[in-house]
Amino acid sequence: MPKRVIFYIDGFNLYYGMISATRYDKYKNYKWLNLQLLAENIVKPFQEVVTVKYFTSNITGEKDKLKRQRTYIEALSTLPKIKIYYGTYQIKKSFDKNIQQHVTYPIEKKI
């Protein structure tokens, strides 16, 4: 009997990692990554992917970015082993020593 494996994917970090990676030609097609297929190609022959849990939050701001995110999530949700979990953004405030001022930025949190 194969060992059951569950993948946990942080959508926020995956997205920004992929954006960063696309500056290299060989990674330009990975923005529409099939996460179920990725998981199934990572496991060993004695393992079985039972689910892929994708954690994300709806982005705010630009409508075109939100539309692209929703389209990607809709595509992922058609895959039988993908489960989507939504969190929310919280605004974090901190002091940036480099520019000597307070800054705010969103962080993804599950509530």
C-alpha positions in Angstrom: 0.0 0.0 0.0 1.5 3.4 -1.0 2.3 6.0 1.6 -0.2 8.9 1.5 1.3 12.4 0.9 -0.3 15.8 1.3 1.3 18.9 -0.3 0.9 22.3 1.4 1.6 25.3 -0.9 1.8 28.9 0.2 0.3 30.7 -2.8 1.7 34.1 -1.9 5.3 32.8 -1.7 4.9 30.6 -4.8 3.5 33.5 -6.8 6.3 35.9 -5.9 8.9 33.2 -6.4 7.6 32.5 -9.9 7.5 36.2 -10.7 11.1 36.4 -9.7 12.1 33.3 -11.7 10.4 34.4 -14.9 13.3 36.8 -15.5 15.1 33.7 -16.7 13.9 32.4 -20.1 13.7 28.8 -19.0 11.1 29.6 -16.3 8.8 31.9 -18.4 6.0 29.3 -18.7 5.7 28.4 -15.0 3.2 31.1 -14.0 0.4 28.7 -14.9 1.9 25.8 -13.0 -0.2 22.7 -12.6 0.3 22.1 -8.9 -1.3 18.6 -8.9 1.0 17.5 -11.7 4.0 19.0 -9.9 3.1 17.1 -6.7 2.6 13.8 -8.6 6.0 14.2 -10.3 7.8 14.9 -7.0 6.6 11.9 -5.0 8.5 8.6 -4.9 7.1 5.4 -6.6 6.0 4.1 -3.2 4.0 7.4 -2.4 0.6 8.6 -3.5 -0.6 12.2 -3.6 -3.9 12.4 -1.8 -4.4 16.1 -1.9 -2.6 19.4 -2.6 -3.7 22.2 -0.3 -3.2 25.6 -1.8 -3.3 28.6 0.6 -4.0 32.0 -0.8 -5.8 35.3 -0.3 -7.6 37.4 -2.8 -5.3 40.2 -3.9 -6.4 43.8 -3.6 -5.8 46.8 -5.8 -5.5 46.3 -9.5 -8.5 44.7 -11.2 -6.4 43.0 -13.9 -4.2 41.3 -11.3 -7.3 40.1 -9.4 -8.8 38.7 -12.6 -5.6 36.8 -13.4 -5.5 35.4 -9.9 -9.1 34.3 -10.0 -8.6 32.7 -13.4 -5.6 30.7 -12.1 -7.5 29.6 -9.0 -10.5 28.6 -11.1 -8.2 26.5 -13.3 -6.6 24.9 -10.2 -10.0 24.1 -8.7 -10.8 21.9 -11.7 -8.1 19.5 -10.7 -9.5 16.7 -8.4 -6.8 16.7 -5.8 -6.5 20.5 -5.3 -8.1 22.1 -2.3 -8.1 25.9 -2.1 -7.9 27.7 1.3 -8.5 31.4 1.6 -6.9 33.7 4.2 -6.9 37.4 4.3 -4.4 40.2 4.0 -3.4 42.1 7.1 -1.4 45.3 6.9 1.9 45.2 8.8 3.7 48.4 9.8 7.4 48.6 10.5 10.2 51.0 10.5 12.6 50.8 7.5 16.1 51.8 8.7 17.4 52.1 5.1 15.0 54.9 4.2 14.4 56.1 7.8 10.6 56.0 7.7 7.6 53.9 8.6 6.3 51.6 5.9 3.2 49.4 5.5 2.9 46.3 3.5 0.3 43.4 3.2 1.0 40.0 4.7 -1.2 37.0 4.1 -2.8 35.5 7.2 -5.4 32.8 7.8 -8.1 34.0 10.2 
